[in-house]
Amino acid sequence: MAITLYTSRVVLAELGGEDFGLYNVIGGILSLLSVLKVLVSSGTQRFLNFEMGRGASNETLTEIFTSSLTLFAFVGALILLLAETFGLWFLNTYLVIPDDRLFAANVVYQVTIISMFVSLVQIPYTSAIMAHERMDVYGYIGIGEPLIRLCLILLMPFLPGDKLINYSFILLSIFIGVTLFYVFFCKKNFVECRLRLSKNWATCKSLVSFTVWNLLETISNSLSGQGQNILLNMFFGPTVNAARAVAYQVNHAVQGFATNFLIATFPQITKSYSAGNYSDYYSLMTRSSKFAFLVMSIIFIPICLNTDYILKIWLKTPPENSALFVNLVIVGMIIRMFSEPLYTGIQATGNIKKYQIVTNIVTLLNLPLCYILLKIWQEPSIVFYVTIGLAFFFVVSRLYFIKKQAGFPIRPFVQMVIVKCIIPAAIVFLPLYYINSLTEKNIYSFIGICILSVAWSCSIFSFMSMNKNERLFVRKLIFKK
C-alpha cells in the first residue's frame, strides 16, 4: 500500500496533472470495452471452488479450467473489435484532449489494448491460485509487482521520448512479466492448468450460463466508475480527472489492503456451501464482513482526519478537490466493501440471475443521473455522492437476496456487523476529530494523531465490536506472527 501511494506521487510529478488525468481517462475507455473479461474470472474461480468443496476429480477441474480458456478466445476477439472501432472513435471524437497530446493519447491507447489482453490471459491462472488458496504466491506478487513498478518508474527521467508513452510501455512490461510468472507457476503446480481447447461443451455451457449474468455487474460497474470519469472529463477537463485519479489511487491502496484480507475467506465460503456446511457458510460471511469494516476503519480514520496534510506530503501540489474526492471515494468503498462476503455467498449458490438483474438495472441508472445532476449544479463532487448512495443500495440488496436464496440470518448480521461496527466507529471518530481540530498541522502532530487513532480504534473495537473468542483469536495471531 505504501509503495503504491509513493509510486503515484512519482508518476504525478513526472507526467504532470494533465497527462496523469489523460492516462486515467484513456484507461477508462478501455475498462468500458473490457467488461467481458469477467466471463473468465468469477466463473472460473466459483466453479473450481464449488467442485473442490464436493471433492471433484482432477479431470473435472481440468474441464472447468480449459473451458474458461476457450471462452477467453472469444472474449479477446470481441474486445479487440470493440476497442479498435467504438473505442478509437470515442477517443478521437468526444474526449477533451489537447491537440499536441493527441498522438501520444493514441499511442497510449494502443499499448493499453495490448495490456488489456495480457491481463485477460492472466485471469484464469489467478483464479486457479485463489481457488487453491495459495495466498503465499498471491502475497509475494502483491509485494514484488509494486516494487518493480516503482523501480522502473524511477528510471523515467533518464528515458528518451514522450513520458506518457514511456509510462504506458513500463506498465505493459510489468503486466507481461507477472502474467508469465502466473502461467509457469500454475502449469507446474496445478494439474488442471493445461493450455488446450475444451471439447466438453456441457461444461462450457454451464460456465457461460453462470458468468454471462456476471457480465451485467461488470457493465454497470464500468459505466458507474469509468463512465463518471468520462463525464468529468467532458464537463471539467483533464484536471478534474487528475484529482479523481488521485482519489482512486488512495482508494485502490486501501481497498487492496482490505481485499487481500477478505480474499482468503472467499474460497472457503464457496467450499462450505457446496459441502452443505451452512453454519460455517453463515459464520464466514458474518465475521469476514465485520473484520473487513474494522480493518478499513482503522486505516481510514487517520486518513480522513489528515487528508489535506497527507496529500501535500505525498504529492506536494495535489490537484484541486483531491482531498474531498479521497474522503468521499473511501466512504463509498467501505460501505460497499464490507458486504462483499455476502456477494460471494450469493455467487456460491449459483443462483445469481435475479440478483444481477435487479441490482444492475439500478446501478446503470447511475450514469444518466450523474449527467443530469452535473448539468444542473456543475459540481464534480456530485458523482461521488451518487456512488455512496449506490453503495447503500448494494448492502440492502445483498442482504435481501442472501436471505432469500440461502436462508441467511439477517438479524445476527445486523447485530454483529452493523450495530457493533458503526456505533463504535462513531465513538472512535468524534473525539479524535475534536482533538485533531485543536492541533497545528505538522509532522509531529500528524504522527501523534495517527498513533492515537490506531490505539484508540483498536481499544474501542476490541471491547465493543469483538466477543471474547474473537479477541483471543486476534491476540494469538499477533503473538504467533
N, C-alpha and C positions, 0 to 999 in steps of 0.2 A: 504494500500500500504506500509506504513511504517513498520507495523508488519510483513508483508510478506518478506520484504527485510531483516529485522533483523533476522527473522527465518532462512533464507538462510545462513546467517553468522554463526549462531549457528550450523546448520546442517553440513556445510562445516568443521567447526572446530572440530566437534565430529567425523565425518566419515573420514575426510582426503580427499585429492583431488582424489585419486584413487577410493575409494569406492563411493564417491559422483558422479564421472563420470560414474562408473559402474551402479549405480542405475538408472541414467538417460537413459543410453543406453538400459537397460533391459525394462524400461518403453516404450522406443521407439519401441521395437519389439511388445509389446502388443498394442501399438497405431496402428501399421500396421494391426494387427489382429482384431481390434475393429472398423474397418471402417464402418461396417454395423449399428452401433448404431445411425447413422444419420436418419435411417428409422423411428425411434420413437421420433425424436427431432424436426427438422424443419417442417416435415409434420404435426405433431400433432398441433404445435403452429399456423402454417399458416391456417390450416383448421378450427381450433377453432376461430381464429381472423376473418376469412372471413365470417363464419356463424354468428358470433356475430354482425358484421357490417350489415348483412342482417336481423337481428332481429330474428334469428332462435330459435326454442323451446329448452327446456332442454333435450327433448328426442333426438333431432338431435345431440346436443353436447355430450350426453352420448354415442351415437353410435360412434362418432369420437374417443372419449377417449378410449372406450373399444376395438375398432378396433386396436388402437395403442398398447394396452396391448397384444392383440392376436398376433400381428406382433412381439412384443418383445419376445414371447416364441420361435419363430422360429429363430430370430436373436441370442438369447442366446445360443441355441443349436449349431448353426453354429460357433459362436465364440469359444465355448468350443472345438469343433472338430479341428478347425484350431490351437488353442493355444496349445493343447496337442499333436499335430502331427508336423506340419511345424514349429511352433514357438519354440517348445522344441528342435527339431533337429537343427534349425539355431543357437539357443543359445549355444549349446554344440559343434557345428562344426565350425562356422565361426567367432564368436566374440572373440576378444583378451581379455581373462580373465586369470589372474594369477592362477596357479594350486591350490594354497592354498585358493583361494576365489571362486572356482568352486561350492563347496557345498552351500555356502551362496548365490551365484547367483541363484542357482536352487530353494532354499527355497523362496527367494525374488520373483522369477518368479511365483511360485505357489500362494503366498499370493497376488501378484498383479493381477493374474487372478480373484481371488475372489473379489478384489477391483473393477475390471472392471465390474463384474456382478452387484455389488451393485450400481455403478454409472449408469449402464444401467437401473436398476429399477427406479432410481431417475428421469430420463429424462422426462417421460410423466407428472409427477407431477410438475416438474419445468416448463414445457411448459404450464401447466394449470395456474400456478401462473402468468407467464408472460402474458398469454392471457387475464387474468382478471385484469392485471395491478396492482397487489398487490405488488408494489415496496417497501412498508414498510417492508414486510416479507422478501423479497429478500435482502434488506439492512441490516436487523438485522442478517441474516445468514452470509452475507458478512463480517460483523464485528465480530460476535461471533466465526465463524469457525477458522479464523487465530489466534484468541486469545487462543482458546482451544488447537490448534495445537502447539502453542509456549509453553504453559504451560506443555504439555505432553513431548515435545522435551527437555525442560529444565530438565526433570527427567531422561533422557537417561544415564547420568554418574552414576546414582545410580542403574540402572537395570543390572541384571546379563546376561551373554551371549553375543552373537555377536551383535555389534552396528548396523550393516547394517540390520540384520534380525529384530532387535527391532524396527528400524525406519519404516520398511515396515508394521509391525503389528500396530504401532501407527497410521499410515495413514489409515489403514483398519478400525480401531475402529472409527476414525473420519468420514469416509465415511458412515459407518453403522448408526452412531448417527444422522448425518444430513439427511440421506435418511428416517429414521424412522420419523423424525420431519416433513419432507415434506409430507409423506404419511398420517400421522394423521391429519395434518392441512388441506390438500386438501379434505380428506373424510369428515371432519367436516364442511367445508365452501363452497365446490363446489359440487352441486348435481350430476354433470356428472361423478365425480371421483369414480366409483364403480368397484371393483375388480371382474370382471366376463368376461367370454369369449364372444366375439361378435358373433351374429348369422346373422348380416346383412352383407352378403358377398359383396354386391354392394358398401357399404361404405369402406370395407376393400380393394376392388379392386381400388377404386379411390385414397385412401391413398397410396397404394403401387405404383400405376402408377405415382403419383407425386413424391414420395420420392425416388423411385429407381433411378430417374435421379440425385437426390442429392447425391446418392451413388458415382457417378463419382467424384464429388468435394471432398468428404471425402477421397477417394482413392488417388487422386492426391495430396491433401494437406498432407496426411500422408507420401506418398512417398517423397514429397518435403522436409518436415521437419524432420521426423524421419529417412527417408532414407539417408538424409545428415548426420545425427548423426551416423548412422552405417558406412557410408563411411569414416567419420573422424576417427572412431574407427579402421577401417581396415587399414587406411593409417598412422595414427599418434598415436594410442593407447588411453587409458582412460584419460590421462592428458588433451588432447585437448577436449575430451568430457566434462571434468570438466569446462574448460574455456567457452565452448559453453553453458553449463548448467547455469553458472553464468550470461551470456548474456541474456539467455531466462528467468531467474528469474527476472531480471530488466525489460525485455520486457513484461512479463506477468503482472507485477505490474502496469506499465504504461498503457498497453493495457486494463487491468481490470478496471482501472480508467475511461478510455475513453469509454469502452464498457458499463459500468454502466451508463455513461452519455447518450449514444445513445439508450440503451435498452428500455428506457421509450417511445421513439418515434416509435419503430418498430411496436407494436400492432396498433398504430394509423394510420400508413402508410397503412397497410393492410385493416383496417376497412374503411378508407377514400376511397380506391379503390373499395371495394365491395359495398359501399353505392353510388358510382358514383360521389363522391365529388372530382373531379380531381384537382381543384385549391388548395385544402388543401393537396392533394396527392403530387403534384409537390412541393408545398411550404415546406412541412415537410422534403422531401428528400434534398432539396437545403439548407435549414437553418441548419438542423442537420449535414450535411456534413461540412458546414463552421465552425460551432461551435466546432465540433469534432477536426478539424485541429487546430483551435486556442487554445483549451484547451491542446491538446497534445504538441503543440509548446511551450506553457508557461512552461510546465513540463520538456520538453526535452532539451531546450536550456541551462539551468543551469547544467544539467547532462552532456551534450556534452562538455561544457567548462571546467568541473572539473572531468572528468571521472576517471582519474588515482587517484586523491586525494580521491574521494568518495569511490573507491574500496579499497584503503588502510585503510580508516577509517572503512569501512563496514566489510571487510574480513581479514584485517591485512596483509595477504600474498596471494593476489589473484593469480590464475593460470595465466601462461604466455598467452598473446594475449587477455586477458579478456576485456581490455579497448577498443581495436579495435573492437572486436566482439559485445560489447554492443552498440556502436555507429552505426555500420552497421545494426544490427538487428532492432534497433528502427527506423532508417531511412526507412527501408523497411516496417515496421509495419505502420508508419504514412502515407506513400504513399498509402498503400492498405486500411488502416482503414477508411480514410475519404470518400472512395467510398462505404463503407458498406451500407449506406442508399439506394444507387442505387440498390444494390443487393437485399435488402429487397423489393424494388419496383418491381423488376423483379419477385421475388417469389410471390408477391401479385397477379400478373396476372395469375399465374398458368401455364404459357406457358414457361417452362424452358428447354425444350428438346434441341433446337438448341444452346442455351447459354452454357449448360453444355457440349455438345459435343465439341464445338469449343474451349472453354477456357481450358477444362481439358485435351484435347489432347496436347495442347501446354504446360500445366503445367507438364504433365507426362514426357515430354522431359527433364525436369529439372535434373532428376537423371542420365541418361546417359551422359548428357552434363557435369555435375559436375565430373563424373568419368573420362571422357576424359581430362578435364582441370587439375584435380588433378594428373593424370598420366604425363601430360606434365610439369607442374610447381611445383608440390609438395608444394603448398602454401594453408594452410587451409582457409584463408580469401576468397578464390575464390568462395566458395559455397555461401557466403553471398552476394557477388556482383551479382551472378546469381539470388538470391532471390529478390534483388532490381529491377533487370530488369523485373522479373515476376510481381512485384507489379505495375510497369508502364503499363504493358500489361493488367492487371485487370482493371485499371481505364479506359483505352480506350475501352476495350470490353464491359464494363458495360454501358458506355455512348452510345455506338452503339446500344446495344440491348434494353435499356430502351427507346431510341428514336423510334426504330422500332416497339416495342410492345405496348407502351403506349403513344406515341406522346410526350415524354418528351422534353421540350425546352432546347437544349444544350447550346445555346448562353448565356442566362441568368445564367446558371450554371457556365459556364466558367468565366463570368464576376464577379459573386458574390462569387464564391468559389476559383477558381484557381488564377485569377488576384488579387482579393482582399485579398488573403491569402499569396501567395508565395512572392510577392513583399514586402509587409510589414514584412514578416518573415525575408527576407534578410536584410531589413533596421534595424531590431531589432538585428540580429545576428552579423553583421560585426563590428559595434563599440564596442559591448560587447566583441567580440573575441580580438580586439586590446587592450582594457583596461585590460582584463584578462591576456594577454601575458606580460604585464608590471609589474604585481603584483607578489610578492613572495607567494608561496602556504603555507598557514597556516589557522587555524580555523577562524581567523578574516577576512582575505581576502575572504575566501570561503563564509562566512555568508554575507559579504558585496556584493559580486558579485551576490549571489542569490537574495538578496533584490533588488539590482539594476536591475537585469534581469527581475524579476517579474513586478516591477514598470514600467520599460521601455516597456516591452511587452504589458502590459495592456493599457498603454497610446497610443502606436502606433496602436495596434489592434482596440482600441475603436474608434479612429478617422479615420483610413484608411480602416478598414475591416467591420465596422458596420454602418448601417444607423441610423437615429435619433430614429426611433421606437425601434430598437434593443437595442440601448444604454439605452433608457428609461426603457425597459423591464428588462434588467440586473440590472439597478440601483434599481428598485422597488423590484426585487427578493432579492438583497443583504440586503436592509433595512428591508424587511419583515423577513428574517432569523435572 
